Amino acid sequence: DNVTLVEDSAAVSDVASIAVTKQPTKTEYAIGDALDLSGMAVTATMLTATAELGEGEYTVSEFDSSTAGEKTITVTYAADTSLTATLK
């Protein structure tokens, strides 16, 4: 039999929470602008360590720039959608 071992950076059960630890570089938008997440960092906290998540490890809620005002964006951990963080 063949067995393939794959290193998992953070098992789902090991992640206790996620947080936006660095805001995106662009934080002000004109009506109609698209969301730019460049510079944003999202960190997972486990029992004994923290790790920065890659872009494919989280999703970001829709961004509505059709009206003026402060907006809240929700970041969701892809492997466990009960873990979320927000940014304004």
N, C-alpha and C positions, 0 to 999 in steps of 0.2 A: 504494500500500500504506500501511496505517496501522501506526505503531509506537507502543507505549506504554512509557514508561520509568518504572520503579518503583524508588525508593531502598530499598536493603536495608541495615538498620542494621549487620548483621554477617553476612557470607557464612559458610556452614558451614565452609569450609576455613580461614577467618581466625581462628576461635576455637580457642585452644590448651587452655584449661581454664575451669572454672567454680568458684566458691567461694561459700559462704554468708558474706557479709561483715557481716551484722547479724543477730543471733539474733531470733526472734519475741519480741514483748513478753511473751507468756505462755509460761512454761517449766515450770510445775508443774501437774499435772492430778490430779484425783480419778478413781477407777475409774469408767469409763463416760463420761467427758468426751470431747467431740469435739476434734480438733486445730484450733487457731486459729493461723494463720500471719501474723496482723496484725503489721506492723512488720518482718517479715523482708525482707532484701535479698540478692539473688543477683547476683553480678557475673561477667561473661564477660571473660576476658583474651585479647587478641589480640596480635599481634606488636608493635604500636606503641601500643596504647591499651587502656583498659578501658571497659566499658559495663555499666550496671545492666540486668538483664533484667526484662521485664514478666511478669506472672503467666502469660500464655499461652505464654511462651517456655520454660517448664520444667514438669516434672511432679514430684509428690511421692509417695513410696511410701506404702502403707497405714500407718495408725497404729492399733495395738492397745492400747486402754486398759482391756482386760478384766482385766488383772493388774497388780500393782504392780511397780515397778522401773524402772531407766533404760532408755530406748528409743532406738534409732538410726533416724533418718529419712534416706532417700536422695533427693536432688534430682537429676533427670536433665534435661540440656539437650534440648529437644524436637527440635531440628534435627539433632542428632548424639547418639544415645543411648549412645555410648561415653564421653561426658563426664558425669561425676557428681561430686557433693559430698555430704558427710554432715553431720548435726548430731545432737547428743544432747539 
